[in-house]
Amino acid sequence: MSEGELFAIAGLTLRVGALATLGVMPFAIGVAWCLVRLEFPGKTLVRALVGLPMVLPPVAVGLALLWLLGRRGPLGAIWETLGVDLAFSAWAVGLAAALVGFPLAARACEQAFAAVDRRYETVAQTLGVTPFATFWRISLPLARRGVLYGALLCFTRGIGEFGATAVVAGIIPGRTETLSLGIWSRVQLGEDGSALALCAVSFAIGLATMWIGERWLARETP
């Protein structure tokens, strides 16, 4: 495996993880806040559905995505009208990473908002601050450590995803091959040296990500 291939695989993995995290976090924050601050019918079911991708086999998650993104799925007419093929594309890789990372991000954010004292929000609203401004200026800053940790978990889970990605995106060199898929394919081909090189890059990225995150969290600790 050439150095160019190594950098291409690592670059795709980082882009997928970053874009999946950026796409997931607004939804994770919104869902988490609703689960903590609102009361509505079916709340327990919603919480269970949020965590469902964590307990399902990754292959099952991939099959579900393939069914939704494929031309023969329930949304097939939409993809055909738009002239797009999402399955077996880089978009499919990102969606798989986002789906498996969402429960971790949402759970972390939920715990973070649950730890925020509601009295701060109540005082702000009695002073005439709008609910949105209260959330943006008080709730979210107070929950930022948990939100960051959720983003960190989402990113690391996304860059390490294998099962769902392999099903919905395949292992296409230069197009959908992430570090985890590259390691698997090279092990199957007997290219142990290349597999070990990809493992080393994966280890370095994971360690650097966790180290940077932990240092940031340590600075934020009162």
MARKE-625221 format. One record per residue (C-alpha): residue number from 0; residue in one letter; x, y negated, z. Coordinates in pm, 1 decimal, m for minus. Each point is the difference from the previous one (the first is absolute). Example, Ala and Ser with C-alpha at 12.3 -4.5 7.8 and 13.67 -1.06 7.14 Angstrom:
% MARKE-625221
  num  residu        c1        c2        c3
    0       A    1230.0     450.0     780.0
    1       S     137.0    m344.0     m66.0
% end
This chain:
% MARKE-625221
  num  residu        c1        c2        c3
    0       M       0.0       0.0       0.0
    1       S     138.1    m337.3    m102.3
    2       E      26.9    m303.5     222.9
    3       G    m259.4    m174.2    m215.0
    4       E    m252.8     277.9      57.3
    5       L      65.4     m11.8     373.5
    6       F     m60.9    m375.5      16.9
    7       A    m309.5      29.2    m220.7
    8       I    m157.3     263.3     226.1
    9       A      85.5    m196.5     316.2
   10       G    m127.5    m322.4    m154.3
   11       L    m331.9     155.6    m101.6
   12       T     m41.4     146.0     348.9
   13       L      61.4    m337.3     166.6
   14       R    m234.7    m181.9    m237.5
   15       V    m273.8     255.4      56.2
   16       G      38.6     m18.2     378.2
   17       A       4.0    m380.7       4.4
   18       L    m296.5     m45.5    m233.2
   19       A    m202.0     268.9     178.3
   20       T      65.9    m167.5     334.5
   21       L     m88.9    m346.6    m128.2
   22       G    m319.9     134.8    m151.9
   23       V    m100.6     200.4     305.2
   24       M      68.1    m243.5     284.4
   25       P    m284.9    m249.9     m64.3
   26       F    m249.8     287.7      m0.4
   27       A     161.7     167.9     299.6
   28       I      m9.9    m323.9     198.4
   29       G    m361.1     m71.1     m96.2
   30       V    m122.7     351.3      77.7
   31       A     192.7       8.8     327.9
   32       W    m141.6    m333.0     115.2
   33       C    m355.7     109.5     m84.0
   34       L      42.8     326.2     190.6
   35       V     124.9    m186.4     307.2
   36       R    m216.5    m311.0       3.5
   37       L    m329.9     104.2    m163.3
   38       E    m271.5     243.4     101.0
   39       F    m190.3     169.3    m281.4
   40       P    m173.4     331.2     m74.1
   41       G     234.2     273.3    m116.9
   42       K     309.5    m158.3     154.4
   43       T     130.9     336.8     116.4
   44       L     m47.2     142.7    m349.1
   45       V     188.3    m291.7    m155.8
   46       R     286.3      52.3     243.7
   47       A       7.1     369.1     m92.1
   48       L       0.3     m79.4    m372.4
   49       V     289.5    m243.0      47.5
   50       G     210.4     276.2     151.9
   51       L    m112.0     270.9    m241.5
   52       P     299.7     m21.2    m239.0
   53       M     227.3      75.9     296.3
   54       V    m158.0     340.3      62.7
   55       L     m76.6     109.0    m356.5
   56       P     261.2     200.7    m191.0
   57       P     191.9    m245.0    m222.4
   58       V     m81.4     216.1    m301.5
   59       A    m371.4     m45.1      71.8
   60       V      48.5    m376.4      11.9
   61       G     181.0      17.2    m332.2
   62       L    m275.3     206.1    m157.9
   63       A    m261.0    m249.4     118.5
   64       L     198.0    m284.5    m153.1
   65       L      49.2     192.7    m322.8
   66       W    m375.0      58.2     m17.4
   67       L     m72.1    m370.4      50.3
   68       L     269.3    m128.2    m233.3
   69       G     m37.9     257.5    m277.6
   70       R    m200.1     m55.5    m317.3
   71       R    m229.4     290.0      95.1
   72       G     m71.7    m131.5     349.4
   73       P    m296.3    m211.8     117.4
   74       L     186.0    m318.5     m96.5
   75       G     124.1     140.1    m329.2
   76       A    m230.2    m221.1    m208.9
   77       I     147.3    m309.5     162.5
   78       W     359.9     105.4     m70.8
   79       E     m90.8      87.4    m357.9
   80       T    m170.1    m336.5     m53.9
   81       L     299.4    m182.5     142.3
   82       G     236.4     217.2    m201.1
   83       V     218.4      88.9     297.6
   84       D     143.9     328.7     119.3
   85       L      62.7     m22.4     372.1
   86       A      67.6     367.2      61.7
   87       F     365.7     101.4     m46.5
   88       S     114.6    m361.3       5.5
   89       A     190.1    m225.7     238.5
   90       W    m337.4    m135.9     113.0
   91       A     m97.4     348.0     114.2
   92       V     320.0      21.9     202.9
   93       G     m83.7    m327.5     171.5
   94       L    m359.0     101.2      70.5
   95       A     112.4     328.9     153.2
   96       A     249.2    m182.2     222.6
   97       A    m263.3    m253.9     102.0
   98       L    m260.6     262.4      82.6
   99       V     225.6     207.1     224.6
  100       G     145.1    m310.1     166.0
  101       F    m332.0    m173.7      67.0
  102       P    m104.7     206.8     306.1
  103       L     330.6     m63.6     175.3
  104       A     m18.7    m373.4     m66.4
  105       A    m364.3     m22.7     105.6
  106       R      55.3     194.6     322.4
  107       A     296.7    m214.3      99.8
  108       C    m191.0    m320.8     m74.4
  109       E    m303.4     126.2     189.9
  110       Q     208.0      61.3     310.9
  111       A     161.5    m341.5     m38.8
  112       F    m332.9    m185.5     m18.1
  113       A    m137.7     205.8     289.4
  114       A     287.0    m130.1     215.2
  115       V     m84.2    m365.6     m73.2
  116       D    m188.6    m160.7     288.4
  117       R    m339.1    m114.0    m128.5
  118       R       2.0    m295.2     236.8
  119       Y     243.1    m183.8    m229.5
  120       E    m242.7      38.5    m289.3
  121       T    m296.7    m102.7     213.0
  122       V     172.9    m314.4     123.4
  123       A      98.7     m95.9    m353.3
  124       Q    m356.7      36.9    m127.4
  125       T    m143.9    m200.3     288.9
  126       L     235.3    m279.8    m108.7
  127       G    m154.2       4.6    m345.8
  128       V     253.7     214.7    m184.4
  129       T    m164.2     202.8    m277.5
  130       P       6.6     381.1      20.6
  131       F     234.8      21.3    m298.9
  132       A     237.6    m258.8     145.6
  133       T     m12.2     182.1     333.6
  134       F      99.7     321.5    m170.9
  135       W     275.6    m161.6    m208.1
  136       R     148.7    m221.2     270.9
  137       I     m54.9     208.6     315.2
  138       S     m97.4     365.4     m52.4
  139       L     240.6      83.4    m280.8
  140       P     307.3    m170.8     152.2
  141       L     m61.4     173.3     333.2
  142       A     m31.8     335.0    m177.3
  143       R     295.9     m56.9    m232.4
  144       R     229.5     259.6     159.6
  145       G    m252.3     277.5     m53.4
  146       V     m82.8    m125.7    m348.5
  147       L     368.0       1.6     m95.8
  148       Y      39.8     347.6     140.8
  149       G    m299.3     112.2    m206.9
  150       A     160.5    m147.9    m312.4
  151       L     324.7     177.2      86.5
  152       L    m177.2     333.6      39.1
  153       C    m192.6     m52.1    m323.6
  154       F     317.5     m81.1    m193.3
  155       T     203.4     292.9     132.3
  156       R    m289.6     241.5     m50.6
  157       G     m47.0    m127.5    m354.1
  158       I     362.7      36.9    m107.5
  159       G       7.3     354.8     137.9
  160       E    m328.8     117.0    m152.0
  161       F      22.1     320.0    m202.9
  162       G    m308.5     223.3     m18.9
  163       A    m265.9    m246.6    m112.9
  164       T     241.3    m175.4    m236.1
  165       A     109.1     322.7    m168.1
  166       V    m362.4      90.3     m78.7
  167       V    m130.7    m336.6    m117.9
  168       A     316.8    m135.1    m166.0
  169       G     215.0     301.1     m80.6
  170       I     379.4     m10.9     m13.4
  171       I      78.4    m208.7    m306.1
  172       P     361.9    m127.0      m7.4
  173       G      18.7    m375.8     m38.1
  174       R    m372.7     m41.0      52.3
  175       T    m131.8     168.6     314.7
  176       E     306.7     166.6     150.8
  177       T      50.8    m126.2     355.3
  178       L     268.7     116.1     241.9
  179       S    m210.5     277.6     151.1
  180       L    m110.3     126.2    m342.2
  181       G     354.5     m26.5    m131.6
  182       I     136.7     205.8     288.7
  183       W    m258.9     271.6     m57.8
  184       S      49.1      17.3    m375.4
  185       R     378.3      23.6      28.5
  186       V     m20.5     270.1     264.8
  187       Q    m221.0     197.2    m237.5
  188       L     251.3     m51.5    m281.4
  189       G     288.8     109.5     221.2
  190       E     165.0    m343.3     m13.9
  191       D      97.1       0.6     366.3
  192       G     251.5    m282.7     m32.2
  193       S    m257.1    m235.3    m149.7
  194       A    m256.6     103.8     260.7
  195       L     246.2     m75.8     279.7
  196       A      78.6    m339.6    m152.0
  197       L    m370.0     m87.1      m6.0
  198       C     m34.7     126.0     358.4
  199       A     284.2    m229.8     104.9
  200       V    m165.8    m301.2    m165.6
  201       S    m333.2      90.2     158.3
  202       F     165.2      29.0     340.8
  203       A     174.3    m335.6     m42.2
  204       I    m320.3    m179.1    m105.0
  205       G    m202.4     152.7     282.8
  206       L     261.9     m78.9     263.2
  207       A      49.2    m356.5    m124.4
  208       T    m375.7     m62.3      m4.4
  209       M     m53.6     130.2     353.5
  210       W     308.8    m181.9     132.7
  211       I    m107.3    m335.1    m145.4
  212       G    m353.4      50.4     131.0
  213       E     116.0      93.6     348.2
  214       R     232.9    m301.2      17.2
  215       W    m284.0    m230.4     m99.3
  216       L    m232.3     156.3     256.9
  217       A     266.6     m32.7     267.8
  218       R      26.1    m374.2     m67.0
  219       E    m376.3     m31.5      24.7
  220       T     m16.4     172.8     337.9
  221       P     m75.1    m258.0     272.2
% end
